[in-house]
Amino acid sequence: MKRLISAADVKAAAEHGGVLAIDDNTIVTPQAKDEAAELGVELVFGVAPAATQHKTAEPAPEHHKAPVACEPEHHEEHEDAMSAEEIERLIRGALDTGIWSEQQVEDLLGHAAPLTVSVGVSGRHVHLSQEDLEALFGAGYELTPIKELSQPGQFAAKETVTLVGPKGVIEHVRVLGPVRPSTQVEVLCGDTFKLGVPACVRMSGKLEGTPGITLAGPHGTVALPQGVIVAARHIHMTCDEAAKRGLHDGQAVSIAFGGERGGRLDNVVVRANSTSALDCHIDTEEANAFGIKNGSVVEIIK
């Protein structure tokens, strides 16, 4: 079993000699690493934990001094270190399955466990009504699923359409299924400049007052009076998952992501119902700005 070194362990080591033992089965949290650097605690590889954690450490003779973890000769023998994302995913999984309680995690880390969620990145796409599907592809036409999506029952279809705006055209735009009561076109902010339509940020289904566009398919065209949106970023979850996290449907939260291009996105809307699968949806422009990929884990900030 992996041994987790928390900020509390580092503080204890600072009071008892300033040395903390680590080995192949040790996970040092990012907070613990920061605390060690601040308090001057040395993370030493290969020293027995009893000699370093609960009593004042005696200086070892030079020829017995344990090598530190960064020495080259140990690199090939060690397991790859877990990333902060992997640690958070492990902790959240332990919480969700009841292995650990919130209080146990808080005691372990020195603070409350972060609320995290994985990300699904969306590109431009179209949802069609049955009437518009038949106008574009022929009478009685049915979509051809090629890939399941994160939300139950939804799929990417083989079919694509062309968007025709006042200023430009975008071809090969994927259709998602199943069919909906009203046709909805979801584009990126950058697409609106090419097409020549206003960028109207909306939640899915909120189409009143949005711009229209013409759709072209192999069988015909459809002139939409409205329905073009830039999708508002949002998080899908069940009502139980929302309650467990202290959230509710319609609540606006923020998400934060680390890394070289990390940062924070505000105005992320919680969408809680009985059938949703837990997933945060942002578009490719937002994802590229922060270096986020499908499956990346972000922190939810209330």
N, C-alpha and C positions, 0 to 999 in steps of 0.2 A: 504494500500500500504506500502511496506517495505521502510524504510528510510535508505539511504546508507551514512555511515560515511567515508569520505575520508581523505587522509593525509592533505588536505587543511583545513578541519574542525578541525583537531587536532592542527594545527599550530595556527588557530584563537583562539581556546580554551586556548592555552598556553599564549596568550597575554591578556586574560581576565579571569584570576583566576585559570587556570590550572585544571578545572573540566569540564568533558564532559558527558552529560546525555545520557543514552541508555535505551531501553525498549524492550518489546517482539517483536516489529516491526522494530528493528534496525539491520542493517547489518554493521559490521565493517570490512573494507577491511584489508587484511594482511599488506599492506603498512601503513595503519592508525594505526594498533596495534604496528608496529615497531616504528612509529613516536611518539606515545604516550609514549612508554617505554623510548625513547631517550630524549624526552622533559619533562618527569615527569608529564604528564597529566593523571589525574585519571579518569578512565571510571566508572561512578557511575550509578547504576541501580535505576530507579524509581524517578529521580529528573526531574522536568519539564524543558524542553529544554530552555525556555525563561530565566530561572534563571541561566543558566550555560554557554550559548553560546555567548551572546552579551553584557554582563556587568560583572564587577568584582564580583566574587562570595564572599558572606559573609559567615563566618563559622557558621554552624548550631549548635544549642545546641545539646548536646550529645544524649538526648532522642528523638530528631527529625532527627538524622542523617540517611540518606537513606542507606539501606543495599547495599553492592557492589554485582556485578553479580555473584561472585564466592561463595556466602554464600549458604550452603546446602539447606536452606529452600525454595529457589527459583528454584532448579534444576528440580523438577517434574512439575513445572508450565510453564517453558519456552519451546518454540519450539527448535528443534535441530538446532544448528548453521549451516549456509551454508558453505560448503567447498570453498576453493579458486577456484577449478575446476567448481563448480556450479555457482559461481559469474561470472567467466569468460564466461561460457556458456550463462548465462543470458545477459551479456553485449554484447557478439557477436551476439546473437539473436536479441537484440534491434537494433544493427547497421545494420544487414542484412535486417531487415524488415522496416528500415527507421524511427523507433520510436525515436532514438537518432542519432545525427550526430557525426562524429569523433571528432569535436571540443568540443561538449558537454561532451563526455566521457573524453576527455583530461582535461577539466576544472573540472570535477567531481573527477577524480582520481589523478590529479596532474601530469599525464604523458599520453602518447598515449596509446590507448587500445591495448593489446597484440593480435597478430594474433594467433589464436588457431585452432586446428583440432582434431577430435576424431580419435582413433586408431583402426584398425582391425589387429588382430594377426594371422599370417598364419603358419601352420605346413607344413611338406613335402607333396607334392602332384604331380600329373601328369596331363598334358593336352595331349590328343591323337588326331592324325589325323584319318580320317574315315578309311583309309587303315589299319592303325595299330590297331584301335579298332576292326575291323573285323578279323584281324589275331589273336587277343587275345581272342575274345569272340564269333566269328562265323560270317558267311556271313550275311549281311544285319542288323547287330546288331545296336541297338540304346541305348544310355545311359538312365538310369532311374533317373530323378531328385528326390532328397529327401530334399534339402534345398536351398533356394535362397541365393545368396551372395550379398555383398554390391554394386558391380558393376552391372548395368542394364543388364539383360539377362544371367548372369552367375549363375551357380548353382553347388552344390556338388552332385555327383551322388552316387548311391548305390554301384556301381562297385569299386573294388579295384584290384591292381596288386602287384606283387612281384618284387623288384629290385634285380638284381643279378650282383654283381660287382666282380672284380678280387680277392678281399679278403673276402667278406662277402655278406650276404643277409639281406634285410629288407622286411618284409611281410606286407600285409594289408595297402598298400599305396593308399590313396583315389584318385579317378579320378574326375577331375572337368570338367564341360561342359560349353558351347557346344564344339563340335570338332573344331580343328584348322587345318590350312594348314600343319603345321609341329608339330611333337610330341616334347614336352618339359617336362623335369623332374626337379622339384624344390626340393632341399634337404637342410638340415641344414649343417653348417660347420662340426659339430660333425659326421654327417652321412658319410661325405667323407672319414673319417678315417676308419670307419667300412667297407665301400664298397671298399675302395682302389682306389679311383679316386681323381684327383686334385680338390681343391675348387676354382671354377671359378665364381667370382662375376660378374653378368651381369644383365642388364635390360631385362625384358621379351621380347622374340622374337629375341634377339641378340645372335644367337647360333653358329655363325661361329667360329671355333677353340676351341669349348668346348668339353669335354670328352664324350665318348659314354658309353652305358651300355646295359644290356639285360633285357627286360621286360618279365615276365611270367604271363599268364592268364589261365583261365580254358580251353581254346580251343587251345592255342599254345603259341609260344614265338616270340619276335621281338628283333633282335640285332641292336641297334641304333648306327650308326657311330659317332654321336654327339647329343647334346641336354641336357646334365646335367649341371645345373647351381645352384649357391647359389644366390637367388634373391636379387638384390640391393634394399635397402629400398627406398621408394618413396611415393609421395602424389598424389592421383587422384583428379582432379577438372575440372570444365568446363573452357573454355577460359574466360568467363565473370567473374567467381569467381577469376580466376588468376589476371585479370586486376584490379578488385576491391581491391585486396590485394597487388598490386604492384609487381606481380610475372609473370613469363612467362614459357612456356613449355621448358623443358630441364634445367631449372635453378637449381643449387645445393644450398640447404639451410640446416639449422640445426634445430633439434627439442630438446626442453628441457622439463624435467619432474621433479617435486618436490617429496617430500617424503623421507623416510628413505634411500631408495636406488636410489634416483633421480640422474640425471646427464644430459649429453648432447650427442646427436648423430649427427655427421656431415655427409656430402655427401648424403643428402636425396634429391632425384631428383623429381622435379615437373613434373607431366604428365598431361598436359592440352589438352582437346579436347572438342568436342561439346556434347558428351554423358556421360562423366564420372560423378560419384557421389562422393562428397567430402569425402575423407577417406585417412588416412595415413596407409600404409602397412609396417609392420616390421615382422620378424619371431619370433618364440617362444624363441629362444636363446637370442635375443636382448630384448624381452619383459621381460623375467625372470630376466635378469641382472639388469633391472631398476624397477622391481615391477610393470610393466605395464600390464593391462588387456584389453580385448575387451571393447571398449567404453570409455577407459581412454582418458582424454584430455591433449594434449601437446601443448606447445607454439612453433610457427614457428619463427625462427630467420634468418633474411636475411643475 
